[in-house]
């Protein structure tokens, strides 16, 4: 199964429950893409090992260049079809079939 998370800032101390959820789903075989508007800001403590791994696995919108943004958008459109297209195809491209 594929799933994308869009967050304002990730990973942060305030999103610990999301970090745990994402990592658990990945361990169960889900294809999870984390997308954050911004990179996390300064924090009082260093990143944990899990947070550092998530930092590397997350795609950041604001810090991305135009070319990277376009390539990621094209890949997302390919991997996550538009809901109306799914309905038009009778569910042939539904999330369960991805």
Secondary structure, 3 states (H helix, E strand, C coil): CEEEEEEEECCCHHHHHHHHHHHHHHHCCCEEEEEEEECCCCCCCCCCHHHHHHHHHCEECCCCCHHHHHHHHHHHHHHCCCHHHHHHCCCCCCHHHC
